């Protein structure tokens, strides 16, 4: 990420940089492939002069498709490669102290399938929460900001690295790191600000829920200790 670079200083200059996914002249699936390629590999050019004030329906559809494709890839690797990470079903049954069926406990198939079918739900929930959190700090830190729609569009088009799930073991880490980079670049261009401010927006949006989580843990520990 280039440090301190300002984006969009001359709003309205040049043509709108319409993603292929939103271009009716580009057929499916080429519009999906081209949008993924440019957003992941050429993020600066992809987000520059984007149509950030357009409705976010198409970007949200792109986000859901990428998320489901990433889940398919994760499910495939989970079936092929051994894993020690518990899925949703294992976590719930352990919390409830309820045994899994023998077959599910042996293969983990039930958990992987549950994780997969819940993917759209978690994806929509994440999009709502992340958009609101990010935009709160956009409102605080960015003077020449655009609307919430611009933030939603940014998150949607920054989801492309999710397909790095095709890489076993390290795919999730790579996707997470590169997704942060794309989000910061996208916020910078969407809200006509600097890389530093965009990164601060992302950092604070992550720090706030972590702070509440840590506070909850501390209060729980204090409550347990005082009741002992």
C-alpha positions, 0 to 999 in steps of 0.5 A: 500500500503506498503510504500517504497517497491521496486519492480522488483529489479532482472528483469527477475528472475522467470517465467512471471506471465501471467494473466488468461485473456491472457492465452489461456488455460483458457476458457472464462468466467473463465479467466475474473473472475479469472483475476478480482479476482486476480487483485482486491484482490491480486494486489501485486501478480497479478502485480509482474513479469507481462508480461509488454512488451507484446502487450496491446490488450488483457488488453484493451479488458478486460478494456472495458468489465469491464467498460461496465459491470460497466455501466450496473450495474450503469444503473440497480441501476439508474433505481431501486433507486432514484437519484438526480445526473444529467446525461449527458442529463440533464447537456447538456439541462441545459447548453443549456437552452433547456427543456427535454421531459416530460417523460425524465424529469420525469424518467431520462431514456434518460440521463441514456441511453445516459450515458450508450451508451457513456461509450465505448467512454469515456472509450477509451478517459480516457485510452488514456489521463490517459496513456499519463499523467501517462507515462509523469511523469513516464519518469520524476520520474522513472529511470528504467522505461519500455515503454508506453505499461506497463503503458497502461497494468497497467491502464487496469488491475487496472480497476477491482474495477469498478464492485463495482458499484453493491454496491448502493450509496457507490460503486463509492467511493469504486471503486475510492479509490481501483482503485488508490491503484491498479494503484499505485501497478501496476505502481510500479511493471510495472516500477520497482520502489518504492511505493513512486515514483509510488504514486507521478506519480499518484498524479502529473498526477491528479494534472496537469489537476486540476491545468489547470482547476483551472487556466481556472476558475480563468481566466474566473472569471477575464474575467467576472469581468473585463468585468462587 
